[in-house]
Amino acid sequence: MKILYTARFARPDLLRAAGALTTMLTRWGEKCDRKLFRIIKYINGTVSWRQIGFIGDNPENLQLGLFSDADFAGDRADMR
């Protein structure tokens, strides 16, 4: 769960992989162990990476954009 928390707030590059792995909590297997190990290796290899953002527009010119998830959150196993 710490990986998912970190991905949500600090590392959006991990979010999809961590989210996909959390869907397998009730049917965890050896393949999930390998995926988790691969995510941990990726985190250890990219600890020094930082995300820097800058918005140079005036606050009056900013717009909020909303997008819906039309692919069932990427769940290909049973499309729920």
mmCIF file of the N, C-alpha and C atoms, coordinates in Angstrom:
data_MODEL
# 
_entry.id   MODEL 
# 
loop_
_atom_site.group_PDB 
_atom_site.id 
_atom_site.type_symbol 
_atom_site.label_atom_id 
_atom_site.label_alt_id 
_atom_site.label_comp_id 
_atom_site.label_asym_id 
_atom_site.label_entity_id 
_atom_site.label_seq_id 
_atom_site.pdbx_PDB_ins_code 
_atom_site.Cartn_x 
_atom_site.Cartn_y 
_atom_site.Cartn_z 
_atom_site.occupancy 
_atom_site.B_iso_or_equiv 
_atom_site.pdbx_formal_charge 
_atom_site.auth_seq_id 
_atom_site.auth_comp_id 
_atom_site.auth_asym_id 
_atom_site.auth_atom_id 
_atom_site.pdbx_PDB_model_num 
ATOM 1   N N  . MET A 1 1  ? 0.805   -1.194  0.000   1.00 0.00 ? 1  MET A N  1 
ATOM 2   C CA . MET A 1 1  ? 0.000   0.000   0.000   1.00 0.00 ? 1  MET A CA 1 
ATOM 3   C C  . MET A 1 1  ? 0.851   1.261   0.000   1.00 0.00 ? 1  MET A C  1 
ATOM 4   N N  . LYS A 1 2  ? 2.069   1.166   0.525   1.00 0.00 ? 2  LYS A N  1 
ATOM 5   C CA . LYS A 1 2  ? 2.936   2.334   0.518   1.00 0.00 ? 2  LYS A CA 1 
ATOM 6   C C  . LYS A 1 2  ? 3.323   2.709   -0.907  1.00 0.00 ? 2  LYS A C  1 
ATOM 7   N N  . ILE A 1 3  ? 3.463   1.730   -1.771  1.00 0.00 ? 3  ILE A N  1 
ATOM 8   C CA . ILE A 1 3  ? 3.798   2.018   -3.169  1.00 0.00 ? 3  ILE A CA 1 
ATOM 9   C C  . ILE A 1 3  ? 2.643   2.752   -3.834  1.00 0.00 ? 3  ILE A C  1 
ATOM 10  N N  . LEU A 1 4  ? 1.428   2.345   -3.584  1.00 0.00 ? 4  LEU A N  1 
ATOM 11  C CA . LEU A 1 4  ? 0.273   3.018   -4.171  1.00 0.00 ? 4  LEU A CA 1 
ATOM 12  C C  . LEU A 1 4  ? 0.149   4.445   -3.643  1.00 0.00 ? 4  LEU A C  1 
ATOM 13  N N  . TYR A 1 5  ? 0.380   4.645   -2.351  1.00 0.00 ? 5  TYR A N  1 
ATOM 14  C CA . TYR A 1 5  ? 0.332   5.983   -1.763  1.00 0.00 ? 5  TYR A CA 1 
ATOM 15  C C  . TYR A 1 5  ? 1.393   6.881   -2.400  1.00 0.00 ? 5  TYR A C  1 
ATOM 16  N N  . THR A 1 6  ? 2.596   6.363   -2.537  1.00 0.00 ? 6  THR A N  1 
ATOM 17  C CA . THR A 1 6  ? 3.676   7.127   -3.160  1.00 0.00 ? 6  THR A CA 1 
ATOM 18  C C  . THR A 1 6  ? 3.359   7.436   -4.610  1.00 0.00 ? 6  THR A C  1 
ATOM 19  N N  . ALA A 1 7  ? 2.806   6.475   -5.307  1.00 0.00 ? 7  ALA A N  1 
ATOM 20  C CA . ALA A 1 7  ? 2.476   6.682   -6.721  1.00 0.00 ? 7  ALA A CA 1 
ATOM 21  C C  . ALA A 1 7  ? 1.403   7.745   -6.891  1.00 0.00 ? 7  ALA A C  1 
ATOM 22  N N  . ARG A 1 8  ? 0.428   7.775   -6.010  1.00 0.00 ? 8  ARG A N  1 
ATOM 23  C CA . ARG A 1 8  ? -0.656  8.752   -6.145  1.00 0.00 ? 8  ARG A CA 1 
ATOM 24  C C  . ARG A 1 8  ? -0.182  10.178  -5.907  1.00 0.00 ? 8  ARG A C  1 
ATOM 25  N N  . PHE A 1 9  ? 0.740   10.366  -4.987  1.00 0.00 ? 9  PHE A N  1 
ATOM 26  C CA . PHE A 1 9  ? 1.114   11.721  -4.603  1.00 0.00 ? 9  PHE A CA 1 
ATOM 27  C C  . PHE A 1 9  ? 2.448   12.192  -5.155  1.00 0.00 ? 9  PHE A C  1 
ATOM 28  N N  . ALA A 1 10 ? 3.369   11.291  -5.472  1.00 0.00 ? 10 ALA A N  1 
ATOM 29  C CA . ALA A 1 10 ? 4.693   11.751  -5.857  1.00 0.00 ? 10 ALA A CA 1 
ATOM 30  C C  . ALA A 1 10 ? 5.230   11.132  -7.141  1.00 0.00 ? 10 ALA A C  1 
ATOM 31  N N  . ARG A 1 11 ? 4.779   9.942   -7.506  1.00 0.00 ? 11 ARG A N  1 
ATOM 32  C CA . ARG A 1 11 ? 5.346   9.252   -8.662  1.00 0.00 ? 11 ARG A CA 1 
ATOM 33  C C  . ARG A 1 11 ? 4.241   8.752   -9.596  1.00 0.00 ? 11 ARG A C  1 
ATOM 34  N N  . PRO A 1 12 ? 3.680   9.629   -10.420 1.00 0.00 ? 12 PRO A N  1 
ATOM 35  C CA . PRO A 1 12 ? 2.604   9.195   -11.320 1.00 0.00 ? 12 PRO A CA 1 
ATOM 36  C C  . PRO A 1 12 ? 3.057   8.167   -12.352 1.00 0.00 ? 12 PRO A C  1 
ATOM 37  N N  . ASP A 1 13 ? 4.360   8.015   -12.563 1.00 0.00 ? 13 ASP A N  1 
ATOM 38  C CA . ASP A 1 13 ? 4.838   6.987   -13.481 1.00 0.00 ? 13 ASP A CA 1 
ATOM 39  C C  . ASP A 1 13 ? 4.615   5.584   -12.931 1.00 0.00 ? 13 ASP A C  1 
ATOM 40  N N  . LEU A 1 14 ? 4.409   5.462   -11.630 1.00 0.00 ? 14 LEU A N  1 
ATOM 41  C CA . LEU A 1 14 ? 4.152   4.164   -10.999 1.00 0.00 ? 14 LEU A CA 1 
ATOM 42  C C  . LEU A 1 14 ? 2.675   3.846   -10.856 1.00 0.00 ? 14 LEU A C  1 
ATOM 43  N N  . LEU A 1 15 ? 1.835   4.822   -11.092 1.00 0.00 ? 15 LEU A N  1 
ATOM 44  C CA . LEU A 1 15 ? 0.427   4.694   -10.737 1.00 0.00 ? 15 LEU A CA 1 
ATOM 45  C C  . LEU A 1 15 ? -0.285  3.568   -11.473 1.00 0.00 ? 15 LEU A C  1 
ATOM 46  N N  . ARG A 1 16 ? -0.076  3.439   -12.753 1.00 0.00 ? 16 ARG A N  1 
ATOM 47  C CA . ARG A 1 16 ? -0.775  2.400   -13.514 1.00 0.00 ? 16 ARG A CA 1 
ATOM 48  C C  . ARG A 1 16 ? -0.327  0.995   -13.104 1.00 0.00 ? 16 ARG A C  1 
ATOM 49  N N  . ALA A 1 17 ? 0.968   0.814   -12.942 1.00 0.00 ? 17 ALA A N  1 
ATOM 50  C CA . ALA A 1 17 ? 1.479   -0.500  -12.545 1.00 0.00 ? 17 ALA A CA 1 
ATOM 51  C C  . ALA A 1 17 ? 1.030   -0.872  -11.139 1.00 0.00 ? 17 ALA A C  1 
ATOM 52  N N  . ALA A 1 18 ? 1.093   0.079   -10.212 1.00 0.00 ? 18 ALA A N  1 
ATOM 53  C CA . ALA A 1 18 ? 0.671   -0.206  -8.835  1.00 0.00 ? 18 ALA A CA 1 
ATOM 54  C C  . ALA A 1 18 ? -0.831  -0.436  -8.769  1.00 0.00 ? 18 ALA A C  1 
ATOM 55  N N  . GLY A 1 19 ? -1.599  0.329   -9.513  1.00 0.00 ? 19 GLY A N  1 
ATOM 56  C CA . GLY A 1 19 ? -3.047  0.144   -9.535  1.00 0.00 ? 19 GLY A CA 1 
ATOM 57  C C  . GLY A 1 19 ? -3.452  -1.203  -10.101 1.00 0.00 ? 19 GLY A C  1 
ATOM 58  N N  . ALA A 1 20 ? -2.764  -1.635  -11.155 1.00 0.00 ? 20 ALA A N  1 
ATOM 59  C CA . ALA A 1 20 ? -3.066  -2.942  -11.741 1.00 0.00 ? 20 ALA A CA 1 
ATOM 60  C C  . ALA A 1 20 ? -2.733  -4.065  -10.767 1.00 0.00 ? 20 ALA A C  1 
ATOM 61  N N  . LEU A 1 21 ? -1.671  -3.891  -10.010 1.00 0.00 ? 21 LEU A N  1 
ATOM 62  C CA . LEU A 1 21 ? -1.285  -4.924  -9.052  1.00 0.00 ? 21 LEU A CA 1 
ATOM 63  C C  . LEU A 1 21 ? -2.254  -4.992  -7.871  1.00 0.00 ? 21 LEU A C  1 
ATOM 64  N N  . THR A 1 22 ? -2.823  -3.870  -7.479  1.00 0.00 ? 22 THR A N  1 
ATOM 65  C CA . THR A 1 22 ? -3.761  -3.890  -6.349  1.00 0.00 ? 22 THR A CA 1 
ATOM 66  C C  . THR A 1 22 ? -5.074  -4.589  -6.701  1.00 0.00 ? 22 THR A C  1 
ATOM 67  N N  . THR A 1 23 ? -5.397  -4.714  -7.965  1.00 0.00 ? 23 THR A N  1 
ATOM 68  C CA . THR A 1 23 ? -6.615  -5.428  -8.339  1.00 0.00 ? 23 THR A CA 1 
ATOM 69  C C  . THR A 1 23 ? -6.471  -6.930  -8.150  1.00 0.00 ? 23 THR A C  1 
ATOM 70  N N  . MET A 1 24 ? -5.259  -7.392  -7.918  1.00 0.00 ? 24 MET A N  1 
ATOM 71  C CA . MET A 1 24 ? -5.005  -8.828  -7.782  1.00 0.00 ? 24 MET A CA 1 
ATOM 72  C C  . MET A 1 24 ? -4.836  -9.268  -6.321  1.00 0.00 ? 24 MET A C  1 
ATOM 73  N N  . LEU A 1 25 ? -5.205  -8.427  -5.360  1.00 0.00 ? 25 LEU A N  1 
ATOM 74  C CA . LEU A 1 25 ? -4.971  -8.751  -3.953  1.00 0.00 ? 25 LEU A CA 1 
ATOM 75  C C  . LEU A 1 25 ? -5.701  -10.010 -3.500  1.00 0.00 ? 25 LEU A C  1 
ATOM 76  N N  . THR A 1 26 ? -6.898  -10.254 -3.983  1.00 0.00 ? 26 THR A N  1 
ATOM 77  C CA . THR A 1 26 ? -7.649  -11.421 -3.527  1.00 0.00 ? 26 THR A CA 1 
ATOM 78  C C  . THR A 1 26 ? -7.251  -12.698 -4.251  1.00 0.00 ? 26 THR A C  1 
ATOM 79  N N  . ARG A 1 27 ? -6.560  -12.573 -5.357  1.00 0.00 ? 27 ARG A N  1 
ATOM 80  C CA . ARG A 1 27 ? -6.104  -13.764 -6.102  1.00 0.00 ? 27 ARG A CA 1 
ATOM 81  C C  . ARG A 1 27 ? -4.615  -13.662 -6.415  1.00 0.00 ? 27 ARG A C  1 
ATOM 82  N N  . TRP A 1 28 ? -3.837  -13.387 -5.372  1.00 0.00 ? 28 TRP A N  1 
ATOM 83  C CA . TRP A 1 28 ? -2.400  -13.189 -5.489  1.00 0.00 ? 28 TRP A CA 1 
ATOM 84  C C  . TRP A 1 28 ? -1.720  -14.500 -5.846  1.00 0.00 ? 28 TRP A C  1 
ATOM 85  N N  . GLY A 1 29 ? -0.731  -14.427 -6.723  1.00 0.00 ? 29 GLY A N  1 
ATOM 86  C CA . GLY A 1 29 ? -0.006  -15.625 -7.120  1.00 0.00 ? 29 GLY A CA 1 
ATOM 87  C C  . GLY A 1 29 ? 1.462   -15.325 -7.359  1.00 0.00 ? 29 GLY A C  1 
ATOM 88  N N  . GLU A 1 30 ? 2.146   -16.299 -7.893  1.00 0.00 ? 30 GLU A N  1 
ATOM 89  C CA . GLU A 1 30 ? 3.580   -16.158 -8.144  1.00 0.00 ? 30 GLU A CA 1 
ATOM 90  C C  . GLU A 1 30 ? 3.864   -15.082 -9.185  1.00 0.00 ? 30 GLU A C  1 
ATOM 91  N N  . LYS A 1 31 ? 2.990   -14.953 -10.161 1.00 0.00 ? 31 LYS A N  1 
ATOM 92  C CA . LYS A 1 31 ? 3.161   -13.920 -11.187 1.00 0.00 ? 31 LYS A CA 1 
ATOM 93  C C  . LYS A 1 31 ? 3.068   -12.526 -10.576 1.00 0.00 ? 31 LYS A C  1 
ATOM 94  N N  . CYS A 1 32 ? 2.180   -12.354 -9.607  1.00 0.00 ? 32 CYS A N  1 
ATOM 95  C CA . CYS A 1 32 ? 2.051   -11.068 -8.912  1.00 0.00 ? 32 CYS A CA 1 
ATOM 96  C C  . CYS A 1 32 ? 3.307   -10.760 -8.101  1.00 0.00 ? 32 CYS A C  1 
ATOM 97  N N  . ASP A 1 33 ? 3.909   -11.789 -7.510  1.00 0.00 ? 33 ASP A N  1 
ATOM 98  C CA . ASP A 1 33 ? 5.168   -11.590 -6.790  1.00 0.00 ? 33 ASP A CA 1 
ATOM 99  C C  . ASP A 1 33 ? 6.248   -11.068 -7.732  1.00 0.00 ? 33 ASP A C  1 
ATOM 100 N N  . ARG A 1 34 ? 6.322   -11.636 -8.922  1.00 0.00 ? 34 ARG A N  1 
ATOM 101 C CA . ARG A 1 34 ? 7.320   -11.180 -9.898  1.00 0.00 ? 34 ARG A CA 1 
ATOM 102 C C  . ARG A 1 34 ? 7.051   -9.742  -10.334 1.00 0.00 ? 34 ARG A C  1 
ATOM 103 N N  . LYS A 1 35 ? 5.772   -9.392  -10.521 1.00 0.00 ? 35 LYS A N  1 
ATOM 104 C CA . LYS A 1 35 ? 5.429   -8.019  -10.906 1.00 0.00 ? 35 LYS A CA 1 
ATOM 105 C C  . LYS A 1 35 ? 5.791   -7.035  -9.797  1.00 0.00 ? 35 LYS A C  1 
ATOM 106 N N  . LEU A 1 36 ? 5.500   -7.401  -8.552  1.00 0.00 ? 36 LEU A N  1 
ATOM 107 C CA . LEU A 1 36 ? 5.838   -6.541  -7.428  1.00 0.00 ? 36 LEU A CA 1 
ATOM 108 C C  . LEU A 1 36 ? 7.344   -6.362  -7.321  1.00 0.00 ? 36 LEU A C  1 
ATOM 109 N N  . PHE A 1 37 ? 8.092   -7.433  -7.500  1.00 0.00 ? 37 PHE A N  1 
ATOM 110 C CA . PHE A 1 37 ? 9.549   -7.343  -7.446  1.00 0.00 ? 37 PHE A CA 1 
ATOM 111 C C  . PHE A 1 37 ? 10.074  -6.429  -8.547  1.00 0.00 ? 37 PHE A C  1 
ATOM 112 N N  . ARG A 1 38 ? 9.473   -6.508  -9.723  1.00 0.00 ? 38 ARG A N  1 
ATOM 113 C CA . ARG A 1 38 ? 9.890   -5.644  -10.827 1.00 0.00 ? 38 ARG A CA 1 
ATOM 114 C C  . ARG A 1 38 ? 9.593   -4.172  -10.526 1.00 0.00 ? 38 ARG A C  1 
ATOM 115 N N  . ILE A 1 39 ? 8.451   -3.892  -9.922  1.00 0.00 ? 39 ILE A N  1 
ATOM 116 C CA . ILE A 1 39 ? 8.127   -2.512  -9.538  1.00 0.00 ? 39 ILE A CA 1 
ATOM 117 C C  . ILE A 1 39 ? 9.131   -2.002  -8.507  1.00 0.00 ? 39 ILE A C  1 
ATOM 118 N N  . ILE A 1 40 ? 9.474   -2.825  -7.530  1.00 0.00 ? 40 ILE A N  1 
ATOM 119 C CA . ILE A 1 40 ? 10.435  -2.417  -6.503  1.00 0.00 ? 40 ILE A CA 1 
ATOM 120 C C  . ILE A 1 40 ? 11.812  -2.168  -7.109  1.00 0.00 ? 40 ILE A C  1 
ATOM 121 N N  . LYS A 1 41 ? 12.225  -3.015  -8.056  1.00 0.00 ? 41 LYS A N  1 
ATOM 122 C CA . LYS A 1 41 ? 13.499  -2.778  -8.739  1.00 0.00 ? 41 LYS A CA 1 
ATOM 123 C C  . LYS A 1 41 ? 13.469  -1.467  -9.509  1.00 0.00 ? 41 LYS A C  1 
ATOM 124 N N  . TYR A 1 42 ? 12.339  -1.149  -10.150 1.00 0.00 ? 42 TYR A N  1 
ATOM 125 C CA . TYR A 1 42 ? 12.200  0.106   -10.876 1.00 0.00 ? 42 TYR A CA 1 
ATOM 126 C C  . TYR A 1 42 ? 12.286  1.298   -9.922  1.00 0.00 ? 42 TYR A C  1 
ATOM 127 N N  . ILE A 1 43 ? 11.641  1.197   -8.771  1.00 0.00 ? 43 ILE A N  1 
ATOM 128 C CA . ILE A 1 43 ? 11.691  2.281   -7.785  1.00 0.00 ? 43 ILE A CA 1 
ATOM 129 C C  . ILE A 1 43 ? 13.123  2.498   -7.309  1.00 0.00 ? 43 ILE A C  1 
ATOM 130 N N  . ASN A 1 44 ? 13.820  1.413   -6.992  1.00 0.00 ? 44 ASN A N  1 
ATOM 131 C CA . ASN A 1 44 ? 15.201  1.533   -6.526  1.00 0.00 ? 44 ASN A CA 1 
ATOM 132 C C  . ASN A 1 44 ? 16.118  2.126   -7.593  1.00 0.00 ? 44 ASN A C  1 
ATOM 133 N N  . GLY A 1 45 ? 15.841  1.872   -8.851  1.00 0.00 ? 45 GLY A N  1 
ATOM 134 C CA . GLY A 1 45 ? 16.664  2.404   -9.920  1.00 0.00 ? 45 GLY A CA 1 
ATOM 135 C C  . GLY A 1 45 ? 16.357  3.836   -10.291 1.00 0.00 ? 45 GLY A C  1 
ATOM 136 N N  . THR A 1 46 ? 15.208  4.349   -9.852  1.00 0.00 ? 46 THR A N  1 
ATOM 137 C CA . THR A 1 46 ? 14.797  5.696   -10.248 1.00 0.00 ? 46 THR A CA 1 
ATOM 138 C C  . THR A 1 46 ? 14.529  6.597   -9.042  1.00 0.00 ? 46 THR A C  1 
ATOM 139 N N  . VAL A 1 47 ? 15.213  6.354   -7.945  1.00 0.00 ? 47 VAL A N  1 
ATOM 140 C CA . VAL A 1 47 ? 14.997  7.135   -6.732  1.00 0.00 ? 47 VAL A CA 1 
ATOM 141 C C  . VAL A 1 47 ? 15.335  8.607   -6.952  1.00 0.00 ? 47 VAL A C  1 
ATOM 142 N N  . SER A 1 48 ? 16.322  8.893   -7.752  1.00 0.00 ? 48 SER A N  1 
ATOM 143 C CA . SER A 1 48 ? 16.749  10.285  -7.930  1.00 0.00 ? 48 SER A CA 1 
ATOM 144 C C  . SER A 1 48 ? 15.902  11.050  -8.940  1.00 0.00 ? 48 SER A C  1 
ATOM 145 N N  . TRP A 1 49 ? 14.943  10.413  -9.582  1.00 0.00 ? 49 TRP A N  1 
ATOM 146 C CA . TRP A 1 49 ? 14.093  11.105  -10.554 1.00 0.00 ? 49 TRP A CA 1 
ATOM 147 C C  . TRP A 1 49 ? 13.155  12.055  -9.821  1.00 0.00 ? 49 TRP A C  1 
ATOM 148 N N  . ARG A 1 50 ? 12.952  13.226  -10.388 1.00 0.00 ? 50 ARG A N  1 
ATOM 149 C CA . ARG A 1 50 ? 12.054  14.219  -9.809  1.00 0.00 ? 50 ARG A CA 1 
ATOM 150 C C  . ARG A 1 50 ? 11.113  14.736  -10.878 1.00 0.00 ? 50 ARG A C  1 
ATOM 151 N N  . GLN A 1 51 ? 9.920   15.081  -10.477 1.00 0.00 ? 51 GLN A N  1 
ATOM 152 C CA . GLN A 1 51 ? 8.951   15.687  -11.386 1.00 0.00 ? 51 GLN A CA 1 
ATOM 153 C C  . GLN A 1 51 ? 8.852   17.164  -11.038 1.00 0.00 ? 51 GLN A C  1 
ATOM 154 N N  . ILE A 1 52 ? 9.096   17.990  -12.029 1.00 0.00 ? 52 ILE A N  1 
ATOM 155 C CA . ILE A 1 52 ? 9.052   19.429  -11.824 1.00 0.00 ? 52 ILE A CA 1 
ATOM 156 C C  . ILE A 1 52 ? 7.981   19.996  -12.736 1.00 0.00 ? 52 ILE A C  1 
ATOM 157 N N  . GLY A 1 53 ? 7.098   20.791  -12.181 1.00 0.00 ? 53 GLY A N  1 
ATOM 158 C CA . GLY A 1 53 ? 6.034   21.391  -12.973 1.00 0.00 ? 53 GLY A CA 1 
ATOM 159 C C  . GLY A 1 53 ? 6.078   22.910  -12.887 1.00 0.00 ? 53 GLY A C  1 
ATOM 160 N N  . PHE A 1 54 ? 5.676   23.553  -13.962 1.00 0.00 ? 54 PHE A N  1 
ATOM 161 C CA . PHE A 1 54 ? 5.637   25.005  -13.997 1.00 0.00 ? 54 PHE A CA 1 
ATOM 162 C C  . PHE A 1 54 ? 4.468   25.427  -14.872 1.00 0.00 ? 54 PHE A C  1 
ATOM 163 N N  . ILE A 1 55 ? 3.686   26.341  -14.355 1.00 0.00 ? 55 ILE A N  1 
ATOM 164 C CA . ILE A 1 55 ? 2.597   26.919  -15.142 1.00 0.00 ? 55 ILE A CA 1 
ATOM 165 C C  . ILE A 1 55 ? 2.933   28.385  -15.325 1.00 0.00 ? 55 ILE A C  1 
ATOM 166 N N  . GLY A 1 56 ? 3.171   28.784  -16.564 1.00 0.00 ? 56 GLY A N  1 
ATOM 167 C CA . GLY A 1 56 ? 3.571   30.152  -16.825 1.00 0.00 ? 56 GLY A CA 1 
ATOM 168 C C  . GLY A 1 56 ? 2.426   31.054  -17.229 1.00 0.00 ? 56 GLY A C  1 
ATOM 169 N N  . ASP A 1 57 ? 1.212   30.526  -17.296 1.00 0.00 ? 57 ASP A N  1 
ATOM 170 C CA . ASP A 1 57 ? 0.069   31.330  -17.698 1.00 0.00 ? 57 ASP A CA 1 
ATOM 171 C C  . ASP A 1 57 ? -0.476  32.120  -16.511 1.00 0.00 ? 57 ASP A C  1 
ATOM 172 N N  . ASN A 1 58 ? -1.188  33.158  -16.833 1.00 0.00 ? 58 ASN A N  1 
ATOM 173 C CA . ASN A 1 58 ? -1.887  33.920  -15.795 1.00 0.00 ? 58 ASN A CA 1 
ATOM 174 C C  . ASN A 1 58 ? -3.051  33.091  -15.255 1.00 0.00 ? 58 ASN A C  1 
ATOM 175 N N  . PRO A 1 59 ? -3.402  33.247  -13.993 1.00 0.00 ? 59 PRO A N  1 
ATOM 176 C CA . PRO A 1 59 ? -4.519  32.471  -13.431 1.00 0.00 ? 59 PRO A CA 1 
ATOM 177 C C  . PRO A 1 59 ? -5.838  32.690  -14.177 1.00 0.00 ? 59 PRO A C  1 
ATOM 178 N N  . GLU A 1 60 ? -6.019  33.829  -14.794 1.00 0.00 ? 60 GLU A N  1 
ATOM 179 C CA . GLU A 1 60 ? -7.263  34.084  -15.533 1.00 0.00 ? 60 GLU A CA 1 
ATOM 180 C C  . GLU A 1 60 ? -7.360  33.240  -16.803 1.00 0.00 ? 60 GLU A C  1 
ATOM 181 N N  . ASN A 1 61 ? -6.229  32.808  -17.334 1.00 0.00 ? 61 ASN A N  1 
ATOM 182 C CA . ASN A 1 61 ? -6.213  32.057  -18.590 1.00 0.00 ? 61 ASN A CA 1 
ATOM 183 C C  . ASN A 1 61 ? -6.247  30.542  -18.385 1.00 0.00 ? 61 ASN A C  1 
ATOM 184 N N  . LEU A 1 62 ? -6.207  30.076  -17.159 1.00 0.00 ? 62 LEU A N  1 
ATOM 185 C CA . LEU A 1 62 ? -6.190  28.641  -16.890 1.00 0.00 ? 62 LEU A CA 1 
ATOM 186 C C  . LEU A 1 62 ? -7.590  28.059  -16.997 1.00 0.00 ? 62 LEU A C  1 
ATOM 187 N N  . GLN A 1 63 ? -7.671  26.808  -17.492 1.00 0.00 ? 63 GLN A N  1 
ATOM 188 C CA . GLN A 1 63 ? -8.943  26.099  -17.618 1.00 0.00 ? 63 GLN A CA 1 
ATOM 189 C C  . GLN A 1 63 ? -8.798  24.725  -16.981 1.00 0.00 ? 63 GLN A C  1 
ATOM 190 N N  . LEU A 1 64 ? -9.894  24.253  -16.438 1.00 0.00 ? 64 LEU A N  1 
ATOM 191 C CA . LEU A 1 64 ? -9.922  22.923  -15.853 1.00 0.00 ? 64 LEU A CA 1 
ATOM 192 C C  . LEU A 1 64 ? -10.432 21.947  -16.897 1.00 0.00 ? 64 LEU A C  1 
ATOM 193 N N  . GLY A 1 65 ? -9.690  20.875  -17.130 1.00 0.00 ? 65 GLY A N  1 
ATOM 194 C CA . GLY A 1 65 ? -10.113 19.847  -18.088 1.00 0.00 ? 65 GLY A CA 1 
ATOM 195 C C  . GLY A 1 65 ? -10.437 18.552  -17.375 1.00 0.00 ? 65 GLY A C  1 
ATOM 196 N N  . LEU A 1 66 ? -11.548 17.945  -17.701 1.00 0.00 ? 66 LEU A N  1 
ATOM 197 C CA . LEU A 1 66 ? -11.961 16.683  -17.090 1.00 0.00 ? 66 LEU A CA 1 
ATOM 198 C C  . LEU A 1 66 ? -12.045 15.604  -18.161 1.00 0.00 ? 66 LEU A C  1 
ATOM 199 N N  . PHE A 1 67 ? -11.620 14.398  -17.818 1.00 0.00 ? 67 PHE A N  1 
ATOM 200 C CA . PHE A 1 67 ? -11.640 13.281  -18.743 1.00 0.00 ? 67 PHE A CA 1 
ATOM 201 C C  . PHE A 1 67 ? -12.251 12.076  -18.040 1.00 0.00 ? 67 PHE A C  1 
ATOM 202 N N  . SER A 1 68 ? -13.067 11.335  -18.758 1.00 0.00 ? 68 SER A N  1 
ATOM 203 C CA . SER A 1 68 ? -13.646 10.124  -18.167 1.00 0.00 ? 68 SER A CA 1 
ATOM 204 C C  . SER A 1 68 ? -12.851 8.909   -18.627 1.00 0.00 ? 68 SER A C  1 
ATOM 205 N N  . ASP A 1 69 ? -12.905 7.866   -17.823 1.00 0.00 ? 69 ASP A N  1 
ATOM 206 C CA . ASP A 1 69 ? -12.187 6.635   -18.127 1.00 0.00 ? 69 ASP A CA 1 
ATOM 207 C C  . ASP A 1 69 ? -13.142 5.692   -18.842 1.00 0.00 ? 69 ASP A C  1 
ATOM 208 N N  . ALA A 1 70 ? -13.001 5.572   -20.148 1.00 0.00 ? 70 ALA A N  1 
ATOM 209 C CA . ALA A 1 70 ? -13.927 4.773   -20.940 1.00 0.00 ? 70 ALA A CA 1 
ATOM 210 C C  . ALA A 1 70 ? -13.430 3.356   -21.189 1.00 0.00 ? 70 ALA A C  1 
ATOM 211 N N  . ASP A 1 71 ? -12.267 2.995   -20.668 1.00 0.00 ? 71 ASP A N  1 
ATOM 212 C CA . ASP A 1 71 ? -11.764 1.635   -20.925 1.00 0.00 ? 71 ASP A CA 1 
ATOM 213 C C  . ASP A 1 71 ? -11.848 0.752   -19.688 1.00 0.00 ? 71 ASP A C  1 
ATOM 214 N N  . PHE A 1 72 ? -12.804 1.033   -18.815 1.00 0.00 ? 72 PHE A N  1 
ATOM 215 C CA . PHE A 1 72 ? -13.050 0.231   -17.615 1.00 0.00 ? 72 PHE A CA 1 
ATOM 216 C C  . PHE A 1 72 ? -11.797 0.128   -16.751 1.00 0.00 ? 72 PHE A C  1 
ATOM 217 N N  . ALA A 1 73 ? -11.064 1.222   -16.596 1.00 0.00 ? 73 ALA A N  1 
ATOM 218 C CA . ALA A 1 73 ? -9.853  1.299   -15.777 1.00 0.00 ? 73 ALA A CA 1 
ATOM 219 C C  . ALA A 1 73 ? -8.779  0.327   -16.245 1.00 0.00 ? 73 ALA A C  1 
ATOM 220 N N  . GLY A 1 74 ? -8.792  -0.023  -17.511 1.00 0.00 ? 74 GLY A N  1 
ATOM 221 C CA . GLY A 1 74 ? -7.771  -0.889  -18.056 1.00 0.00 ? 74 GLY A CA 1 
ATOM 222 C C  . GLY A 1 74 ? -7.892  -2.336  -17.608 1.00 0.00 ? 74 GLY A C  1 
ATOM 223 N N  . ASP A 1 75 ? -9.026  -2.731  -17.078 1.00 0.00 ? 75 ASP A N  1 
ATOM 224 C CA . ASP A 1 75 ? -9.224  -4.094  -16.583 1.00 0.00 ? 75 ASP A CA 1 
ATOM 225 C C  . ASP A 1 75 ? -9.590  -5.002  -17.750 1.00 0.00 ? 75 ASP A C  1 
ATOM 226 N N  . ARG A 1 76 ? -8.608  -5.678  -18.284 1.00 0.00 ? 76 ARG A N  1 
ATOM 227 C CA . ARG A 1 76 ? -8.846  -6.550  -19.439 1.00 0.00 ? 76 ARG A CA 1 
ATOM 228 C C  . ARG A 1 76 ? -9.298  -7.950  -19.041 1.00 0.00 ? 76 ARG A C  1 
ATOM 229 N N  . ALA A 1 77 ? -9.120  -8.278  -17.751 1.00 0.00 ? 77 ALA A N  1 
ATOM 230 C CA . ALA A 1 77 ? -9.446  -9.632  -17.322 1.00 0.00 ? 77 ALA A CA 1 
ATOM 231 C C  . ALA A 1 77 ? -10.946 -9.907  -17.411 1.00 0.00 ? 77 ALA A C  1 
ATOM 232 N N  . ASP A 1 78 ? -11.776 -9.026  -16.862 1.00 0.00 ? 78 ASP A N  1 
ATOM 233 C CA . ASP A 1 78 ? -13.215 -9.270  -16.904 1.00 0.00 ? 78 ASP A CA 1 
ATOM 234 C C  . ASP A 1 78 ? -14.013 -8.020  -17.239 1.00 0.00 ? 78 ASP A C  1 
ATOM 235 N N  . MET A 1 79 ? -13.371 -6.909  -17.583 1.00 0.00 ? 79 MET A N  1 
ATOM 236 C CA . MET A 1 79 ? -14.022 -5.676  -18.039 1.00 0.00 ? 79 MET A CA 1 
ATOM 237 C C  . MET A 1 79 ? -15.067 -5.164  -17.055 1.00 0.00 ? 79 MET A C  1 
ATOM 238 N N  . ARG A 1 80 ? -14.781 -5.219  -15.752 1.00 0.00 ? 80 ARG A N  1 
ATOM 239 C CA . ARG A 1 80 ? -15.695 -4.662  -14.761 1.00 0.00 ? 80 ARG A CA 1 
ATOM 240 C C  . ARG A 1 80 ? -15.270 -3.284  -14.377 1.00 0.00 ? 80 ARG A C  1 
# 
